[in-house]
């Protein structure tokens, strides 16, 4: 299925996918929740059974990426290990176990006219997910979309296309074995870049929502060219602010984890802000822990004066998502200074404050306008699994429809059902 025949144009191939997705979406809107749950659990089991084969396919693609000179962060994202496959399997289980959102009544009310109103969750319809070489996204995106009653079209990066296809096959077999439409999930197998252009065209109106997952160039292209609504996230320029009332141990642990747990994820901290009133006490242990972990530090003039080993930070550093063991550091005047810096440079993804002062924490939590704000916790909790969503398609940083981790509920819309007894409007 979805194989590009040598006699078929990319346009015809993609339009066929769109038509099949629309037909599947109509069926998916009324599929019982227990069938979707069973399908995802079956997919998880199949992935577990084929773990060795999937790892072998992935190892070949990773080796090829390294030979081509891909960045370490890129290679890390495309690499699967036994533990990461177990994470994929566990995420599938968690998504499967969630309540079915379709048909859920969000609100009920009545009017003096005698009409009864209900606002009810419905699937969005056909969702196109365009992502770089991140094989886990293949499973996460498809599972979340299917659980929410949608049909999904997947277009992954060419560097990891065989790994993604191997995972996808497990998922699709789970759908088929439980009576779900085969085309509820479709994978674009051709690496031809023209396929992305066709997908962004909307496939004759069959695509209802486009979700890009990747770097700046991919996001920019999708936002520029898509003829359907786009749900995307910007760079993860995430901040950690160490307040004058921070516990030193927490400051060290949270900063280190936020930056160095995995440097290539969008929830990794890229800028550290330190309250000037506590700088002399906080900086030495934090800097020591970061350097010991292999992190390069770039700082403003104040930091450079007390630490000659800090590399001078440029204006561009405050706007950079490094996705590498590099951290920019600025000294600010209290929580107001931290919030001003974040407002100027943040991508509205994730910010954290470390403080034992509850009043200061509340000022930060409600004064910073980003998708995720944390108090005394690592920015690396910016993850759908950690939110209890099982997984996420991405972290939405816009202000419409969804914000933060995009899970099952975020891939639904709603309709209004009105029940009357013969009313006509005067």
C-alpha positions in Angstrom: 0.0 0.0 0.0 1.1 3.6 -0.7 3.9 2.5 -3.0 4.8 4.9 -5.7 4.4 3.0 -9.0 7.0 3.9 -11.6 4.1 4.9 -14.0 2.4 7.1 -11.4 3.3 10.8 -10.8 4.0 12.0 -7.3 0.9 14.2 -7.6 -1.4 11.3 -8.4 0.2 9.2 -5.7 -0.4 11.8 -3.1 -3.9 12.7 -4.1 -4.8 9.0 -3.9 -3.4 9.0 -0.3 -5.5 12.0 0.5 -8.7 10.5 -0.9 -8.1 7.3 1.0 -7.5 9.2 4.2 -10.7 11.2 3.9 -12.7 8.0 3.4 -11.0 6.4 6.4 -11.6 9.5 8.6 -15.3 9.2 8.0 -15.2 5.6 9.4 -12.8 6.5 12.3 -15.2 9.1 13.6 -17.5 6.4 14.8 -15.1 3.5 15.7 -15.7 2.3 19.2 -13.1 3.3 21.7 -12.3 -0.3 22.7 -11.4 -1.1 19.1 -8.8 1.7 19.0 -7.4 0.6 22.3 -7.0 -3.0 21.2 -5.3 -1.8 17.9 -2.7 0.2 19.7 -2.0 -2.6 22.2 -1.6 -5.1 19.4 0.8 -2.6 17.7 2.9 -2.4 20.9 3.1 -6.2 21.1 4.2 -6.5 17.5 7.0 -3.8 18.0 8.2 -5.8 21.0 8.3 -9.0 18.9 10.3 -7.3 16.1 12.6 -5.3 18.3 15.8 -7.0 17.0 14.8 -6.5 13.3 14.0 -2.8 14.0 17.3 -2.2 15.8 19.2 -3.8 12.9 17.5 -1.6 10.3 18.1 1.5 12.5 21.8 0.7 13.1 22.3 0.7 9.3 20.7 4.0 8.9 22.5 5.6 11.8 25.8 4.4 10.4 25.0 6.0 7.1 24.1 9.3 8.8 27.4 9.3 10.6 29.3 8.7 7.4 27.5 11.6 5.8 28.7 13.8 8.7 25.3 14.5 10.3 25.4 16.5 13.6 25.5 14.6 16.8 22.2 15.9 17.9 20.6 14.7 14.7 22.1 11.3 15.0 20.9 11.1 18.6 17.3 11.8 17.7 17.3 9.1 15.0 19.0 6.5 17.0 17.0 3.7 18.6 18.2 1.5 21.5 16.4 -1.3 23.3 15.5 1.2 26.0 14.1 3.7 23.5 12.0 1.0 21.8 10.7 0.0 25.3 9.8 3.7 25.7 7.8 3.6 22.4 6.0 0.4 23.5 5.2 1.9 26.9 4.0 5.1 25.3 1.6 3.1 23.1 0.3 1.4 26.2 -0.3 4.7 27.9 -2.1 6.2 24.9 -4.2 3.1 24.5 -5.2 3.3 28.2 -6.5 6.8 27.9 -10.2 7.5 27.8 -11.7 7.9 24.4 -12.2 11.6 23.9 -14.6 11.2 20.9 -18.2 11.9 21.9 -17.2 13.3 25.3 -19.6 16.1 26.4 -17.5 19.2 27.2 -20.5 21.3 28.4 -24.3 21.1 28.6 -26.7 24.0 29.1 -30.3 25.0 28.4 -31.9 28.3 27.3 -35.2 30.0 28.0 -36.3 29.0 24.5 -36.5 25.4 25.8 -33.5 24.3 23.6 -30.9 22.0 25.2 -27.3 22.5 24.1 -24.3 20.1 24.2 -20.8 20.7 23.1 -19.3 17.4 22.1 -15.7 16.4 21.2 -15.2 15.2 17.6 -12.1 14.2 15.6 -10.4 16.8 13.6 -10.5 14.6 10.5 -7.3 14.1 8.4 -4.0 15.1 10.0 -0.8 15.3 8.1 2.4 15.0 10.2 5.7 16.0 8.6 8.7 15.3 10.6 12.5 14.8 10.4 14.3 11.6 11.1 12.8 10.8 14.5 11.4 7.3 14.3 9.5 7.5 17.6 7.4 10.3 16.1 6.1 7.8 13.6 4.5 5.8 16.3 3.6 8.6 18.7 1.9 10.7 16.0 0.0 7.8 14.5 -1.2 6.5 17.8 -2.4 9.8 19.2 -4.2 10.7 15.9 -5.9 7.3 15.8 -6.9 7.3 19.4 -8.6 10.7 18.8 -10.5 9.2 15.9 -8.6 10.8 13.1 -6.9 9.5 9.9 -3.2 10.4 9.7 -0.7 10.8 6.9 2.9 10.5 7.9 5.9 11.9 6.1 9.2 11.2 7.9 12.8 12.2 7.1 14.5 10.2 4.4 17.6 9.5 6.6 15.5 7.2 8.8 12.7 6.2 6.4 13.4 2.4 6.7 13.3 2.5 10.5 10.1 4.6 10.5 8.5 2.2 7.9 9.3 -0.8 10.1 7.6 0.8 13.1 4.7 1.9 11.0 4.1 -1.6 9.6 3.7 -2.8 13.2 1.1 -0.1 13.9 -0.8 -0.7 10.7 -1.0 -4.4 11.4 -2.5 -3.6 14.8 -5.2 -1.5 13.1 -6.0 -4.1 10.5 -6.2 -6.9 13.1 -8.8 -5.0 15.0 -11.1 -4.0 12.2 -9.9 -0.4 11.8 -9.6 1.0 8.2 -6.3 0.2 6.7 -5.9 3.8 5.5 -6.6 5.3 8.9 -2.8 5.6 9.0 -0.7 6.0 5.9 3.0 6.3 5.5 4.6 8.2 2.5 7.3 5.8 1.3 8.8 7.9 -1.4 11.8 10.1 -0.4 10.9 12.5 -3.3 10.7 16.0 -1.8 7.8 16.8 -4.2 5.6 14.7 -1.9 6.0 17.2 0.8 4.8 20.0 -1.5 1.8 18.0 -2.5 1.0 17.3 1.1 1.2 21.0 2.0 -1.1 21.8 -0.9 -3.9 20.1 1.1 -4.5 17.2 -1.3 -7.6 18.6 -2.9 -9.0 19.7 0.5 -8.6 16.4 2.1 -6.0 17.6 4.8 -7.6 19.3 7.8 -4.5 20.0 9.8 -0.7 19.9 9.2 1.7 19.3 12.1 5.4 19.8 11.4 8.0 18.3 13.8 11.5 19.4 13.2 14.0 22.3 12.8 13.6 25.9 11.7 13.7 25.2 8.0 11.0 22.6 8.1 8.7 24.7 10.3 9.3 27.8 8.1 8.4 25.9 5.0 5.3 24.4 6.4 4.0 27.7 7.8 4.7 29.4 4.5 3.4 26.8 2.0 0.6 24.9 3.8 -2.9 25.4 2.5 -4.4 23.9 5.6 -4.2 25.1 9.3 -0.8 24.4 10.9 -0.1 23.4 14.5 3.6 23.8 15.1 6.2 24.8 17.7 9.0 27.2 17.4 12.5 26.7 18.7 12.9 25.4 22.2 14.8 28.4 23.6 14.1 27.4 27.2 15.3 29.3 30.3 16.1 28.4 33.9 16.0 31.2 36.4 17.9 30.8 39.7 16.3 33.2 42.2 17.9 34.8 45.2 15.8 32.5 47.4 16.8 29.3 45.5 18.0 26.2 47.4 21.6 25.7 46.2 21.3 21.9 45.8 18.1 22.3 43.8 19.7 25.0 41.7 22.6 22.7 40.8 20.5 19.6 40.1 17.8 21.3 38.1 20.2 23.4 36.0 22.3 20.3 35.2 19.4 18.1 34.4 17.7 20.8 32.3 20.7 21.3 30.1 22.6 18.0 30.1 20.1 15.1 30.5 19.6 15.2 26.7 20.9 18.3 24.9 19.2 17.5 21.6 15.6 17.7 22.8 13.4 20.8 22.5 12.9 21.0 26.3 16.6 21.3 27.0 17.6 24.6 28.7 19.5 27.0 26.5 19.8 30.0 28.8 20.5 30.2 32.5 19.5 33.4 34.4 20.9 34.1 37.8 19.7 36.7 40.3 22.4 39.3 40.9 21.6 39.3 44.7 22.8 35.7 45.0 25.3 35.4 42.2 28.5 34.9 44.2 27.0 32.0 46.1 25.1 30.3 43.4 27.5 30.5 40.4 30.5 28.5 41.6 28.7 25.2 42.3 26.4 25.5 39.3 29.3 26.3 37.0 31.4 23.4 38.4 28.7 20.9 37.9 28.1 22.0 34.3 31.7 22.0 33.4 32.3 18.6 34.9 29.5 17.3 32.7 31.2 18.8 29.6 29.0 21.9 29.1 30.5 25.0 27.4 29.5 28.2 29.1 28.9 31.5 27.4 28.2 34.5 29.6 27.5 38.2 29.8 30.0 40.7 31.1 29.0 40.3 34.7 29.6 36.5 34.6 32.9 37.0 32.8 34.1 39.4 35.5 33.8 36.7 38.2 34.8 33.7 36.0 37.5 34.2 33.4 36.8 30.8 31.8 33.4 31.9 30.5 33.3 32.6 26.8 31.7 36.0 25.9 28.1 35.6 24.9 26.9 37.5 21.8 23.5 38.9 21.1 22.8 35.9 18.9 23.5 33.5 21.8 20.4 34.6 23.6 18.3 33.7 20.6 20.0 30.4 19.8 18.6 26.8 20.3 22.0 25.1 20.6 20.7 21.5 20.9 24.3 20.8 22.1 26.2 21.0 25.4 26.4 24.8 25.3 24.6 27.1 27.8 24.4 30.9 27.7 24.3 32.6 31.1 23.0 36.1 32.1 22.8 37.9 35.4 19.5 39.6 36.0 18.0 41.9 38.7 15.5 39.6 40.5 12.4 38.0 39.1 11.4 41.1 37.2 14.7 41.1 35.4 14.3 37.4 34.6 10.9 37.9 33.2 12.0 40.8 31.0 14.8 38.7 29.6 12.5 35.9 28.8 9.9 38.1 27.2 12.6 39.5 24.9 14.3 36.3 23.9 12.1 33.3 24.7 10.4 31.2 22.0 7.5 30.7 24.4 8.3 27.0 24.9 9.3 26.2 28.5 10.8 28.2 31.4 11.6 27.2 35.0 12.2 29.1 38.2 14.1 27.7 41.2 13.1 29.4 44.4 11.8 28.7 47.9 9.9 31.9 47.9 6.3 31.1 47.0 5.3 34.6 46.2 8.2 35.0 43.8 7.3 31.6 42.2 3.7 32.7 41.7 4.8 36.0 40.1 6.9 34.0 37.6 4.4 31.3 36.9 1.6 33.7 36.1 3.8 36.5 34.7 5.7 34.5 32.1 3.7 33.8 28.9 5.1 30.5 27.7 3.5 27.2 27.0 5.0 25.4 30.0 6.2 27.1 33.2 7.8 25.0 36.0 8.6 25.8 39.6 11.6 23.8 41.2 11.6 21.3 38.4 13.7 20.6 35.3 12.7 21.9 31.9 13.1 18.4 30.5 9.7 17.6 31.9 8.4 19.4 28.8 7.3 16.1 27.4 3.9 14.5 26.8 4.8 11.3 28.5 5.7 13.2 31.7 2.4 15.1 31.5 0.6 11.7 31.6 -0.4 11.9 27.9 1.5 8.8 26.9 3.4 10.8 24.3 3.0 13.9 22.2 3.2 15.0 18.6 5.0 18.2 19.7 5.0 21.1 22.0 2.7 23.8 20.6 3.9 27.3 21.4 1.1 29.2 19.7 -2.0 30.6 21.5 -4.8 29.0 19.4 -6.4 25.6 19.7 -3.6 23.8 21.7 -0.7 24.9 23.8 2.1 22.8 25.3 2.2 19.0 24.7 -0.1 18.0 21.9 -1.8 14.7 22.9 -5.0 12.9 22.2 -7.4 15.5 23.5 -5.6 18.3 21.6 -6.3 16.4 18.3 -10.0 16.8 18.7 -12.4 19.6 17.9 -16.0 19.9 18.9 -19.5 20.3 17.6 -22.6 21.8 19.1 -25.7 19.6 19.3 -29.0 21.4 19.9 -32.2 19.5 20.9 -35.6 21.1 20.6 -39.3 20.3 20.7 -40.5 22.3 17.7 -39.1 25.7 18.4 -39.0 28.4 15.7 -37.2 31.7 16.3 -39.5 34.7 16.6 
